[in-house]
Amino acid sequence: MPRSEFLNRKDPHALNTFEGLGAHMGPFHVTIFYGSLSVTERRNAPSIIEENMEEKRRSPRFSVSGIVEINPVGSTDQFKASIRNLSKGGIAFYSGIPFSINQDLRMRLTLEKEPQIQNERIFGRVVHCVDWDLKFMVGVQFNGVSAAAAPRLMAFLEGLEQKGERPI
């Protein structure tokens, strides 16, 4: 059976971090957090993510600018990240730390130059986390949007579609 090779590297937000080359999955990154484990593929091309995720999308994603405040469920930790894109079903953002696949998150979403989308409460589950130029691109599927936020978020995204904004 082929073996994986590891290089040990410290991560300030983790107990330990390993990187290596797996015999079956190629380059990877493993981070051990307090009681959890995160394994992320090391990929540098956006097309890899988009090729793998395209068939799972039910609605178009639009490139938007803003900040998402993240609070992992069961934790008091809070993080801020910059938003990459947004759809009716989920969000992608750039984070300084990795998140575990299937990790539940509470989020507060604020879009730049969009006064109707400010500090909106959204819940989601991490579906992918990829090492991306010294940070991580995290994809989250929504599994709850506050009653107040839902109509504003849907109207904003439908407005982008109606204006002819080009999905990514």
For each residue, the residues with C-beta under 8 A, 3 or more apart:
1: 23
2: 23 24
3: 23
4: 20 21 22 23 28
5: 20 21
6: 18 19 20
7: 18 19 20
8: 16 17 18
9: 17 18 19
10: 16 17
11: 14 16 17 31 97
12:
13: 33 96 97
14: 11 17 31 32 33 97
15: 32 33 34
16: 8 10 11 31 32
17: 8 9 10 11 14 29 30 31 32
18: 6 7 8 9 29 30 31
19: 6 7 9 27 28 29 30 42
20: 4 5 6 7 27 28 30
21: 4 5 26 27 28
22: 4 25 26 27 28
23: 1 2 3 4
24: 2
25: 22 28 41
26: 21 22 41 42
27: 19 20 21 22 41 42 43
28: 4 19 20 21 22 25 39 40 41 42
29: 17 18 19 39 40 41 42 98 131
30: 17 18 19 20 37 38 39
31: 11 14 16 17 18 37 38 39 40 98
32: 14 15 16 17 36 37 38
33: 13 14 15 36 37 38 100
34: 15
35:
36: 32 33 100 103
37: 30 31 32 33 100
38: 30 31 32 33 98 99 100 101 129
39: 28 29 30 31 101
40: 28 29 31 98 129 130 131 136
41: 25 26 27 28 29 130 131
42: 19 26 27 28 29 130 131
43: 27 48 49 130 131 132
44: 131 132 133
45: 48
46: 49 50
47: 50 51
48: 43 45 51 52 130
49: 43 46 52 53 128 130 137 139
50: 46 47 53 54 168
51: 47 48 54
52: 48 49 128
53: 49 50 56 57 128 139
54: 50 51 57
55:
56: 53 127
57: 53 54 60 61 87 89
58: 88 89
59: 87 88 89 157
60: 57 87 161 167 168
61: 57 85 86 87 90 92 167 168
62: 85 86 87 157 160 165 167 168
63: 84 85 168
64: 83 85 86 111 112 114
65: 82 83 111 112 113
66: 82 83 109 110 111 112 114 117
67: 80 81 82 83 110 112
68: 80 81 82 83 91 93 107 108 109 110
69: 78 79 80 107 108 110
70: 78 79 80 81 93 95 99 105 106 107
71: 75 76 77 78 79 105 106 107
72: 75 77 99 103 104 105 106
73: 103 104 105 106
74: 104
75: 71 72
76: 71
77: 71 72
78: 69 70 71
79: 69 70 71 95 96 97
80: 67 68 69 70
81: 67 68 70 93 94 95 96 138
82: 65 66 67 68 93 94
83: 64 65 66 67 68 86 91 92 93 109 111
84: 63 92 93 94 137
85: 61 62 63 64 91 92 168
86: 61 62 64 83 90 91 92 109 111 157
87: 57 59 60 61 62 90 91 157
88: 58 59 142 153 154 157
89: 57 58 59 141 142
90: 61 86 87 124 127 139 140 141 142
91: 68 83 85 86 87 107 109 122 124 139 140 142
92: 61 83 84 85 86 137 138 139 140
93: 68 70 81 82 83 84 137 138 140
94: 81 82 84 132 135 136 137 138
95: 70 79 81 98 99 135 136 137 138
96: 13 79 81 135 136
97: 11 13 14 79 136
98: 29 31 38 40 95 129 131 136 138
99: 38 70 72 95 103 105 126 129 136 138
100: 33 36 37 38 103 126 129
101: 38 39 126 127 128 129
102: 125 126
103: 36 72 73 99 100 125 126
104: 72 73 74 123 124 125 143
105: 70 71 72 73 99 123 124 125 126 140
106: 70 71 72 73 121 122 123
107: 68 69 70 71 91 121 122 123 124 140
108: 68 69 119 120 121 122
109: 66 68 83 86 91 117 119 120 122 149 153
110: 66 67 68 69 117 118 119 120
111: 64 65 66 83 86 114 117 118 156
112: 64 65 66 67
113: 65
114: 64 66 111 117 118 156
115: 118
116: 152 155 156
117: 66 109 110 111 114 120 152 153 156
118: 110 111 114 115
119: 108 109 110
120: 108 109 110 117 145 146 148 149 152 153
121: 106 107 108 145 146 148 149
122: 91 106 107 108 109 142 144 145 146 149 153
123: 104 105 106 107 142 143 144 145
124: 90 91 104 105 107 140 141 142 143 144
125: 102 103 104 105 140 141 143
126: 99 100 101 102 103 105 129 138 139 140
127: 56 90 101 139 140 141
128: 49 52 53 101 137 138 139
129: 38 40 98 99 100 101 126 136 137 138 139
130: 40 41 42 43 48 49 136 137
131: 29 40 41 42 43 44 98 136
132: 43 44 94 135 136 137
133: 44
134:
135: 94 95 96 132
136: 40 94 95 96 97 98 99 129 130 131 132
137: 49 84 92 93 94 95 128 129 130 132
138: 81 92 93 94 95 98 99 126 128 129
139: 49 53 90 91 92 126 127 128 129
140: 90 91 92 93 105 107 124 125 126 127
141: 89 90 124 125 127
142: 88 89 90 91 122 123 124 145
143: 104 123 124 125
144: 122 123 124
145: 120 121 122 123 142 149 150 153
146: 120 121 122 149 150
147: 150
148: 120 121 151 152
149: 109 120 121 122 145 146 152 153
150: 145 146 147 153 154
151: 148 154 155
152: 116 117 120 148 149 155 156
153: 88 109 117 120 122 145 149 150 156 157
154: 88 150 151 157 158
155: 116 151 152 158 159
156: 111 114 116 117 152 153 159 160
157: 59 62 86 87 88 153 154 160 161
158: 154 155 161 162
159: 155 156 162 163
160: 62 156 157 163 165
161: 60 157 158 164 165 167
162: 158 159
163: 159 160
164: 161
165: 62 160 161
166:
167: 60 61 62 161
168: 50 60 61 62 63 85
